[in-house]
């Protein structure tokens, strides 16, 4: 299944819940990534268990190895042969220099495009900063600077 079809199918499956697709799939949608490795889905903590149960009806739950600096309260991975893995997260938090930094998901910022629910680039700029992904931060900073330019062509949303 191609990426667009998988994202549309996933968005349809999850449409009863506030969620957003981000990470490399968001970069792909923005034209900044050619081949996303997986699908990052962020949801509210109170919806995490219900979404996990729903995804488990369609995908195989996978074991997860945790990085000690990532202390996100809810995280699960799902797979299906021939498709990209799905990583579901809620209550995102990291430890930086021993200090807990929490990030709050705002589903009202998400938007639908081509039957896919995406998170805003500005949210993933923050998240990539928390996840210590400097190249992704730089890519999104350049994109946002260009899209905020008064002469830039705005993306259709």
Secondary structure, DSSP 8 states (H G I E B T S, - for coil): --HHHHHHHHHHHHTTS-EEEEHHHHHHHTTS-SS-SEEEEEE-GGGHHHHHHHHHTTSEEE-----TTB--SEEEEEE-TTS-EEEEEES-EEEETTEEEE----GGG-EEETTEEE--HHHHHHHHHHTT-HHHHHHHHHHHHHHTSTTS-----
